[in-house]
Amino acid sequence: MGVTHHGRTYRLDLADPTLREWECTVLDADPEQGIVLDRSAFYPGGGGQPPDHGVLLWQGVQTRIVGTRKGDDLYLIPAEGDPLPLAGTTVVGAVEDPRRTMLMRTHSGLHVLCGVVFRDFGALVTGGNMEPGEARMDFNLPEVPPDFKLRLEELVNAEVAADRKVAVKVLPRAEALALPDIIRTQSNLIPEDEQEIRIVDIVGLDVQADGGTHVASTAQIGKVQVVKVESKGKANRRVRIRLV
């Protein structure tokens, strides 16, 4: 569960992150639990990436989707007061494109940042979060040079401009964990019962276990601005970025 399916829902968002509209069937709809689809391209949130927004269209009616809750199934959260389609109804799902696309660019930008900091400064990630177009990542980095902020921005944008391919594959757990430096976080966040691991490879720069959605190449990220570098403890540095 989690690589191709979550509960009864097939994860179209991971199969094709460019998909924005699709037809599906409602399996359950409850005003408190939410709506369960047989196929969904709504990214449910996780790994610092927020959930998608969008709509379900059915029989001339629109239901706005404002979030997702993970349980035994993926539950889409409808906007308060919006109608719910009955179980068995065929609906068209549509993901809000500007939000999703910006989140994909932002998430891939964080992976470029992570790859550069690991390669050039030897630091592991201790935390992170993102919103569309802006994000922060924390690193175990006791010492930074005086020109770190400017140098980091130049290094990151050089990798963006290199137009590196962003490849995604799913590997058996043992094969994935045998890859060198596959865990770029200070603690291993992969669940122990996960037998397949999704790998995001920014070819030539960064290879990580990751469950989010990404652009196809680094050039699609756009220019990255390092907004601020903050000290968050003796050895922890927080890097804030923005896409411009």
Secondary structure, DSSP 8 states (H G I E B T S, - for coil): --SSEETTEEEHHHH-TT--EEEEEEEEEETTTEEEESEE-----BTTB----EEEEETTEEEEEEEEEESSSEEEEE-TT-----TT-EEEEEE-HHHHHHHHHHHHHHHHHHHHHHHHH---EEEEEEETTEEEEEEE-S---TTHHHHHHHHHHHHHHTT-BEEEEEEEHHHHHTSTT---BSS--S-TT--EEEEEEETTTEEEE--S---SBGGGG--EEEEEEEE-SSSEEEEEEEE-
